Amino acid sequence: MKPGIGRCGTTVLAVVAFAVVPLRLGAQSAPQVARSADGVVVAAQPLAAAAGARMLELGGNAADAAVAAAFAISVVEPSMNSIGGRNQILIRTPDGGVAGIDGTTSVPLGYDPSTAPRAAYGYPTVGVPGSVAGLMRLHEEYGSLPLTTIMAPAIDYAAHGFRLLPGEARRQAGSRDQVAESEGARRYYLKADGSPYRPGDRLVQSDMAETLRAISLGGGDAFYRGEIAGRIADDMAANGGFLTREALAAYEAEDSRIVRGSYRGFEIVGSDIPASGAIAILALQIAEVFDPDGMSNEAWASVIAQSLAIAMTEYRRPSSDSSAVRVTSKAFARQLAEQVRVPVEAAIESGTESWAASGAASRAQGPWSAVDAPAPGLPPEDGHTTHLSAADGNGMAIALTQTIGPGMGAKVATPGLGFLYAVTLGGYLGISEPGERARSGITPFMVLDDGEPFLVLGAAGGIRIISAVVQAVTRVIDDGLALPAALAAPRVHPDMGPDGLAGFSVEAGPEDGWSGTSLEEFREMGFEITPTPRQGAFGRIHGLQYDAATRTWIGAADPDWEGAAVAPRPLGSTGGRD
């Protein structure tokens, strides 16, 4: 295992102490950190993590656990994701290979973006759902347990109900007015009097249970070609939607394009367009040019924010200008790194003449070198989406991100089916042509050490997914933090203005963020700073770290959210999940 670089020059993987707390599903209480040689499942809702861990207890592998957790979280966190949405899945196989599944929503054939309405929600924003196809392919190619077994927890949660956590209740209430416009969504997510469900209320989704039961028995065909597809198409046609039976039948989950780079001797792996793994790799490889040991935490954070801003300019470039080969090349990153403003005192690893000249110029002009601000054009920064990570004791690991776009997605549901649809059309993810898969900030990600897993992660939070993933990696590798501590550390995010980088937001707070003298140091460096309370505003990571020395997985849920890390119970354990 390579040591982290760290502020003090040496780092070892910290041992995370935690109490083994039995997970009691009635109360939905669970630890946010778990440790096990047999694998761990981490998700944004304790019931979903428990569903995945149950598959490991039954002898299943990480793919089984991830599919179970993904279907379960579509039931218990419907404001963030749905079987009517999209997903991206990154798989590390036991033999050391890496593969990916692209379950992104697509634009139906026959859709004309020049004449279609521009809308933020509603039936005209619904594209072809990809989540079910992505999960079916993950199960068929990598799973081991029967689909009926894997989907049983999700069906049970939907049929018998679960208690709403405060965050989920708040998000549902925030979309009450728009949800009320849809007959199906109103039926499923508002009470009879039109009021939203409150924290602790039991949400029963009987129609969702029947839809899931049909999928568990009939697989993907039940959703894309059977009665469900017909009801979807009829509902869309009656309400101005563009999704047809033919479009559903033609949809397939595709291979993701795997992209690779390196960061301080570790291999970094993600999924390319329509996901944003290449952008995260580019940001890391720009930051790698600089040595954090010569900087304060605040100065290093400013370098990370600028590296992210520069990398994100590639987000909206035409595909021909943002090929993975170009974006993930070290030479390209080093070229872009010349735009980063750094303190003159900071050491720069490249040692090239251009850096020496840049340093001389900065001393003549003031404490900073010149910067060419990146171009604007990033998508909205909604705090949507969900991510889960799963690993087993045999070397398989899964990073799975699933979403419906903004909170409550398109805010419509087909009566009788029980689930919400994602926003894909209407301009929310840019203007896409028929057959295209809309780009997003989704970034399932892995860090490998000599081919062995080291970090398995991803995030929720719109475009801030990218910045959250990048900073979790640097906190572990550069600061030497164990993953739970890395997720608790404050983050930054670049703010883009009409002329490029306008400054950056920083997580602020007296206990869990930058405050006081730190904020002043940011300002003294010449950047516009927007202090922002945490509350999940800078992405939420649910990830895994592997300790090769003890052959143990450490699962960590983001402390800004209501998620959990759950390990399988040892055989013979008397602890129960009620």
C-alpha positions in Angstrom: 0.0 0.0 0.0 1.4 3.4 -1.0 1.4 5.9 1.9 -0.5 9.1 1.5 1.5 12.2 0.8 0.1 14.2 3.7 1.0 17.5 5.3 3.5 15.9 7.6 5.2 13.8 4.9 4.2 10.4 6.2 0.8 8.9 6.5 -0.7 5.5 7.5 -4.3 4.4 7.0 -6.1 5.4 10.1 -8.1 2.8 12.0 -11.7 3.8 12.4 -13.2 2.9 15.8 -16.9 2.4 15.9 -19.5 0.6 17.9 -21.2 -2.3 16.3 -24.8 -1.2 16.6 -27.6 -3.7 15.5 -29.6 -2.2 12.7 -33.2 -2.0 13.6 -35.3 -1.2 10.6 -38.4 -0.1 12.5 -36.4 2.9 13.8 -34.2 3.1 10.8 -31.1 3.6 13.0 -27.7 2.5 11.8 -24.1 3.6 12.1 -22.6 5.8 9.4 -19.4 3.8 9.5 -19.0 0.0 9.2 -16.0 -2.3 8.9 -16.0 -5.9 7.7 -13.8 -8.3 5.8 -17.0 -9.7 4.3 -18.0 -6.5 2.5 -20.1 -3.4 3.3 -23.0 -1.6 1.7 -23.3 2.2 2.0 -26.3 4.1 0.8 -28.2 7.3 1.4 -31.0 5.6 3.4 -30.5 3.0 6.1 -33.2 0.7 4.7 -31.5 0.5 1.3 -28.1 -0.2 2.9 -29.7 -3.0 5.0 -31.3 -4.5 1.9 -27.9 -4.8 0.2 -26.2 -6.2 3.3 -28.9 -8.8 3.5 -27.9 -10.1 0.1 -24.3 -10.6 1.4 -25.7 -12.5 4.4 -27.5 -14.8 2.0 -24.3 -15.6 0.1 -24.7 -13.1 -2.7 -22.0 -10.9 -4.1 -21.5 -7.1 -4.4 -23.6 -7.0 -7.6 -26.5 -8.7 -5.8 -26.1 -6.2 -2.9 -26.0 -3.2 -5.2 -29.1 -4.2 -7.2 -31.1 -4.9 -4.0 -30.0 -1.5 -2.5 -30.8 0.3 -5.7 -34.3 -1.0 -6.0 -34.8 -0.4 -2.3 -33.6 3.2 -2.4 -36.0 3.9 -5.3 -38.8 3.1 -2.8 -37.4 4.8 0.3 -35.8 7.9 -1.2 -38.1 8.7 -4.1 -37.3 12.4 -4.1 -33.8 11.6 -5.3 -34.2 8.6 -7.6 -36.6 6.2 -9.2 -37.0 3.2 -11.5 -38.2 5.8 -13.9 -34.8 7.5 -13.8 -31.2 6.8 -14.9 -28.1 5.3 -13.5 -24.4 4.7 -14.1 -22.6 1.7 -12.6 -18.9 1.0 -12.2 -17.9 -2.6 -11.5 -14.6 -3.9 -10.2 -14.6 -7.7 -10.8 -12.9 -10.2 -8.5 -10.2 -10.9 -11.2 -9.2 -7.2 -11.2 -11.1 -6.0 -14.2 -13.1 -2.9 -14.4 -16.4 -2.5 -16.4 -19.3 -0.1 -16.5 -23.0 0.0 -17.3 -24.7 3.0 -18.8 -28.3 3.2 -17.8 -28.7 6.9 -18.7 -32.1 8.1 -19.8 -32.3 8.8 -23.6 -34.1 11.0 -26.0 -37.0 9.3 -27.8 -36.8 8.9 -31.5 -39.2 11.4 -33.1 -38.5 14.0 -30.5 -37.8 17.4 -32.1 -35.9 19.7 -29.7 -36.6 22.7 -31.9 -40.3 22.5 -31.5 -40.7 20.7 -28.2 -41.6 22.9 -25.2 -38.9 24.1 -22.8 -40.0 22.9 -19.4 -38.6 22.3 -16.0 -41.0 19.4 -15.1 -44.1 17.6 -16.4 -44.7 15.0 -19.1 -42.8 16.8 -21.9 -39.6 16.4 -19.9 -39.7 12.6 -19.7 -37.2 10.6 -21.7 -36.7 6.8 -21.9 -36.0 5.5 -18.4 -32.7 3.6 -18.0 -32.5 2.5 -14.4 -34.3 -0.8 -14.7 -32.3 -1.8 -17.7 -29.0 -0.9 -15.9 -29.9 -2.9 -12.9 -31.1 -5.9 -14.9 -27.9 -6.0 -16.8 -25.9 -5.7 -13.6 -27.8 -8.7 -12.2 -27.7 -10.8 -15.3 -24.0 -10.4 -16.0 -22.5 -10.2 -12.4 -25.2 -11.3 -9.9 -25.6 -14.7 -8.3 -28.9 -14.7 -6.4 -32.4 -15.0 -7.9 -33.9 -11.7 -8.9 -37.0 -12.4 -6.8 -34.7 -12.7 -3.7 -32.8 -9.5 -4.6 -36.0 -7.4 -5.1 -37.9 -8.8 -2.1 -36.8 -6.0 0.4 -37.8 -3.2 -2.0 -41.2 -4.9 -2.6 -41.7 -5.3 1.1 -40.8 -1.6 1.8 -43.3 -0.5 -0.8 -46.1 -2.9 0.1 -45.9 -2.5 3.9 -44.6 1.0 4.1 -41.7 2.7 5.9 -41.3 5.7 8.2 -40.3 8.9 6.3 -37.0 10.3 7.5 -37.0 14.1 8.1 -34.9 14.9 5.0 -37.0 12.9 2.7 -40.2 14.4 4.1 -38.8 17.9 3.7 -37.8 17.3 0.1 -41.2 15.9 -0.8 -42.9 18.8 0.8 -40.8 21.3 -1.2 -42.3 20.0 -4.4 -45.9 19.8 -3.2 -47.4 22.4 -5.6 -45.9 20.8 -8.7 -46.6 17.3 -7.6 -50.3 18.2 -7.1 -50.6 18.9 -10.8 -50.1 15.2 -11.7 -52.9 12.8 -10.9 -50.5 9.9 -10.2 -47.8 11.9 -8.3 -50.5 13.5 -6.2 -52.0 10.1 -5.4 -48.6 8.7 -4.3 -46.9 11.6 -2.5 -49.7 13.7 -1.0 -52.3 12.9 1.6 -56.0 12.9 0.7 -56.3 16.5 1.9 -53.4 17.6 -0.4 -50.9 18.0 2.4 -47.4 16.4 2.2 -46.3 13.5 4.4 -44.5 14.5 7.6 -41.4 13.0 9.2 -42.3 9.7 10.8 -45.4 9.2 8.7 -45.6 5.8 7.1 -45.6 5.9 3.4 -47.2 2.9 1.7 -46.8 2.5 -2.1 -49.0 -0.4 -3.1 -48.9 0.3 -6.8 -45.1 0.5 -6.7 -45.0 -2.8 -5.0 -47.0 -4.4 -7.8 -44.7 -2.8 -10.5 -41.6 -4.1 -8.7 -43.2 -7.6 -8.3 -43.8 -7.7 -12.0 -40.2 -6.8 -12.7 -38.9 -9.4 -10.2 -40.8 -12.1 -12.1 -40.4 -10.8 -15.7 -37.1 -8.9 -15.7 -36.5 -6.0 -18.0 -39.1 -7.2 -20.5 -41.8 -6.7 -17.9 -40.9 -3.0 -17.8 -39.9 -2.2 -21.4 -42.2 -4.4 -23.4 -45.1 -5.7 -21.3 -48.2 -4.2 -19.8 -46.2 -1.6 -17.8 -44.7 -0.2 -21.1 -48.2 0.0 -22.6 -49.5 1.9 -19.6 -46.5 4.3 -19.7 -47.0 5.0 -23.4 -50.7 5.6 -23.0 -50.2 8.0 -20.1 -47.6 9.9 -22.0 -49.7 10.2 -25.2 -52.7 11.5 -23.1 -50.6 14.1 -21.3 -48.3 15.6 -24.0 -45.3 13.4 -23.4 -42.9 12.0 -26.0 -42.2 8.6 -24.6 -43.6 5.8 -26.8 -44.0 2.0 -26.6 -41.4 1.7 -29.4 -38.9 3.9 -27.6 -39.2 1.8 -24.5 -38.8 -1.5 -26.4 -35.7 -0.2 -28.2 -33.9 0.9 -25.0 -30.8 -1.0 -23.9 -28.3 -0.5 -21.1 -24.9 0.0 -22.9 -21.3 -0.5 -21.9 -19.9 2.6 -20.2 -16.7 4.0 -21.7 -14.1 3.4 -19.0 -11.6 6.2 -18.5 -8.4 6.0 -16.5 -5.7 8.3 -15.2 -3.4 8.4 -12.2 -2.9 10.5 -9.1 0.3 10.4 -7.1 0.9 6.8 -8.1 -2.6 5.5 -7.7 -4.8 4.6 -10.7 -8.0 6.5 -10.9 -11.0 5.1 -12.9 -14.3 6.4 -13.9 -17.0 6.5 -16.7 -16.8 8.8 -19.6 -19.6 10.8 -21.3 -22.5 10.8 -20.6 -21.0 10.5 -17.1 -18.2 12.8 -15.8 -15.4 10.5 -14.8 -13.1 12.1 -17.3 -13.7 15.5 -15.7 -12.8 14.3 -12.3 -9.7 12.7 -13.6 -8.7 15.9 -15.3 -9.2 17.9 -12.1 -7.1 15.5 -10.1 -4.3 15.5 -12.7 -4.2 19.3 -12.8 -4.0 19.4 -9.0 -1.3 16.7 -9.0 1.1 19.3 -10.6 1.2 21.1 -7.3 2.7 20.0 -4.0 0.3 20.6 -1.1 3.1 20.2 1.5 4.2 23.7 0.8 0.7 25.2 1.3 -1.8 25.9 4.0 -5.1 24.0 3.9 -6.7 27.1 2.6 -4.2 27.6 -0.2 -4.4 24.0 -1.2 -8.3 24.3 -1.2 -8.0 27.2 -3.6 -5.8 25.1 -6.0 -8.4 22.3 -5.9 -11.2 24.8 -6.6 -9.4 26.2 -9.6 -8.5 22.8 -10.9 -12.1 21.8 -10.7 -13.2 25.0 -12.5 -10.7 24.5 -15.3 -11.7 20.8 -15.7 -15.4 21.7 -15.7 -15.0 23.9 -18.7 -14.6 20.6 -20.7 -18.1 19.6 -19.5 -20.0 21.5 -22.2 -17.5 21.2 -25.0 -18.6 19.2 -28.1 -17.7 15.5 -27.8 -15.1 15.9 -30.6 -13.3 18.5 -28.4 -13.5 16.5 -25.2 -12.3 13.0 -26.1 -11.2 10.9 -23.2 -7.7 10.5 -24.6 -7.2 14.3 -24.6 -9.0 15.1 -21.4 -7.2 12.4 -19.3 -3.7 13.0 -20.7 -1.0 14.2 -18.3 0.3 16.6 -20.8 -3.1 18.2 -21.2 -3.5 18.5 -17.5 0.0 20.1 -17.1 -0.8 22.6 -19.8 -4.0 23.6 -18.1 -2.3 23.8 -14.8 -0.5 26.9 -16.0 -3.8 28.7 -15.5 -3.9 28.0 -11.7 -3.0 30.9 -9.4 -0.8 29.6 -6.5 1.1 31.4 -3.7 4.6 32.2 -4.8 5.9 30.3 -1.8 4.2 27.1 -2.9 6.4 24.4 -4.4 5.5 23.2 -7.9 6.4 19.7 -8.9 6.9 20.2 -12.6 10.1 22.2 -12.4 9.8 23.4 -16.0 11.0 26.7 -17.3 7.4 27.8 -17.9 6.7 27.5 -14.2 9.8 29.4 -13.3 8.8 32.2 -15.7 5.3 32.1 -14.3 6.7 32.5 -10.8 8.9 35.4 -11.8 5.9 37.1 -13.4 3.8 36.6 -10.3 6.5 38.2 -8.1 6.5 41.2 -10.4 2.7 41.5 -10.5 1.9 40.6 -6.9 1.4 37.4 -4.9 -0.3 35.5 -7.7 0.5 34.3 -11.2 -1.9 35.2 -14.0 -5.0 33.1 -14.6 -7.2 32.6 -17.6 -10.7 32.1 -16.2 -12.6 29.1 -17.5 -15.8 29.6 -19.6 -19.2 29.4 -18.0 -22.0 27.0 -19.1 -22.5 24.5 -16.3 -25.8 22.8 -15.5 -28.0 23.8 -12.5 -26.6 23.0 -9.1 -29.5 21.1 -7.6 -28.7 18.9 -4.7 -30.4 15.8 -6.2 -29.4 12.2 -7.0 -28.4 9.3 -4.8 -25.2 7.1 -4.7 -24.5 3.8 -3.2 -21.4 1.6 -2.9 -21.1 -2.1 -2.3 -18.3 -4.6 -1.8 -18.1 -8.3 -0.9 -15.3 -10.4 0.6 -14.2 -11.7 -2.7 -12.9 -8.6 -4.3 -16.0 -7.4 -6.2 -17.0 -3.7 -5.7 -19.7 -1.6 -7.2 -20.1 2.2 -7.4 -23.7 3.0 -8.5 -25.2 6.5 -9.0 -29.0 6.8 -9.7 -31.1 9.9 -10.2 -34.3 11.5 -11.5 -32.7 15.0 -11.9 -34.1 17.7 -9.7 -36.0 16.9 -6.5 -39.0 14.6 -7.4 -37.8 14.5 -11.0 -40.5 15.4 -13.6 -43.0 15.4 -10.7 -45.4 13.1 -12.6 -46.3 9.5 -12.2 -48.5 7.2 -14.2 -51.6 6.2 -12.2 -51.4 2.6 -11.3 -47.6 2.2 -11.6 -46.4 4.1 -8.5 -43.1 5.7 -9.6 -41.8 9.1 -10.7 -40.0 9.8 -13.9 -36.7 11.6 -14.4 -36.3 15.0 -16.1 -34.4 14.5 -19.4 -36.0 16.7 -22.0 -36.9 20.4 -22.0 -33.4 21.8 -21.7 -32.6 20.8 -18.1 -29.6 18.7 -19.3 -29.0 20.8 -22.4 -30.5 20.3 -25.8 -30.2 16.7 -26.9 -31.1 15.1 -30.2 -33.2 11.9 -30.7 -31.4 8.9 -29.6 -28.8 10.8 -27.5 -28.1 10.1 -23.8 -28.1 13.3 -21.8 -24.8 14.3 -20.1 -24.7 14.8 -16.4 -22.3 15.2 -13.4 -22.8 11.6 -12.3 -19.4 10.3 -11.4 -19.1 6.7 -10.1 -15.3 6.4 -9.3 -12.6 4.1 -8.1 -9.0 4.5 -6.9 -6.8 1.4 -7.4 -3.5 0.6 -5.8 -1.5 -1.7 -8.0 -4.7 -3.1 -9.4 -6.3 -3.7 -6.0 -9.3 -1.6 -4.8 -8.5 1.3 -2.5 -11.5 3.7 -2.8 -14.9 3.0 -4.2 -17.2 6.0 -4.2 -19.5 8.5 -6.0 -21.8 11.2 -4.9 -25.1 13.0 -5.1 -25.5 16.7 -5.6 -25.8 17.8 -9.2 -22.6 19.2 -10.7 -21.1 19.2 -7.2 -20.8 15.5 -7.5 -17.6 16.0 -9.4 -16.1 18.4 -6.8 -17.1 16.1 -3.9 -15.5 13.1 -5.4 -12.3 14.9 -6.3 -11.9 16.3 -2.7 -12.6 12.9 -1.1 -9.8 11.5 -3.1 -7.3 14.3 -2.2 -8.3 14.2 1.5 -7.4 10.5 1.6 -4.3 10.5 -0.5 -2.9 14.0 0.2 -4.1 14.5 3.8 -3.8 10.8 4.8 -7.3 10.8 6.3 -9.4 7.6 6.5 -12.5 7.9 4.4 -14.9 8.7 7.2 -12.7 11.7 8.3 -12.3 12.7 4.7 -16.0 12.9 4.2 -16.4 15.1 7.3 -13.7 17.6 6.2 -15.0 20.8 4.6 -15.2 21.2 0.9 -15.0 23.9 -1.7 -16.8 24.3 -5.1 -16.0 26.8 -7.9 -18.6 29.4 -8.6 -18.9 30.2 -12.3 -19.9 33.7 -13.5 -20.6 35.1 -17.0 -16.8 35.7 -17.5 -15.6 32.5 -16.0 -14.5 31.6 -12.5 -16.1 34.2 -10.1 -14.8 32.7 -6.9 -15.8 29.7 -4.9 -18.2 28.5 -2.2 -16.8 27.0 0.9 -18.4 24.9 3.6 -18.6 27.2 6.6 -19.5 26.5 10.2 -17.9 26.8 13.6 -17.8 23.0 14.1 -17.6 21.3 10.7 -16.4 23.9 8.2 -14.1 26.8 7.6 -14.7 29.9 9.6 -13.0 32.9 11.2 -9.4 33.2 10.2 -9.8 30.6 7.5 -12.3 32.6 5.6 -10.1 35.7 5.9 -7.2 33.8 4.5 -9.3 32.8 1.5 -10.2 36.4 0.9 -6.7 37.6 1.3 -5.7 35.3 -1.5 -7.9 37.5 -3.8 -10.9 35.2 -4.3 -14.5 36.0 -3.9 -15.7 33.6 -1.2 -19.3 32.5 -0.5 -19.5 30.9 3.0 -22.2 28.2 2.8 -23.6 26.0 5.6 -23.0 22.3 5.1 -26.4 20.4 5.1 -25.4 18.4 2.1 -24.8 21.4 -0.1 -21.4 20.2 -1.3 -22.4 16.7 -2.5 -23.0 13.6 -0.4 -20.6 10.7 -0.8 -21.4 7.1 0.2 -18.2 5.2 -0.3 -15.8 2.5 0.7 -12.1 2.2 1.5 -10.1 -1.0 1.5 -7.4 -1.6 4.1 -5.2 -4.1 2.4 -3.1 -4.7 5.6 -6.2 -6.1 7.4 -8.1 -7.1 4.3 -11.0 -5.1 5.6 -13.6 -2.8 3.9 -14.4 0.4 5.7 -17.8 1.9 4.6 -18.6 5.5 5.3 -21.9 7.4 4.8 -21.7 11.1 4.3 -22.2 12.8 7.7 -24.3 15.5 6.0 -27.1 13.0 5.1 -29.3 10.4 6.6 -27.5 7.4 5.1 -25.8 4.4 6.6 -23.0 1.9 6.2 -24.1 -1.7 6.9 -21.9 -4.8 7.1 -23.3 -8.3 6.8 -23.9 -10.0 10.2 -21.5 -12.8 11.0 -23.0 -16.3 10.7 -24.7 -17.3 13.9 -25.3 -13.7 15.0 -28.3 -13.1 17.2 -28.7 -9.5 16.2 -31.8 -8.8 14.2 -33.3 -6.4 11.8 -36.9 -5.8 12.6 
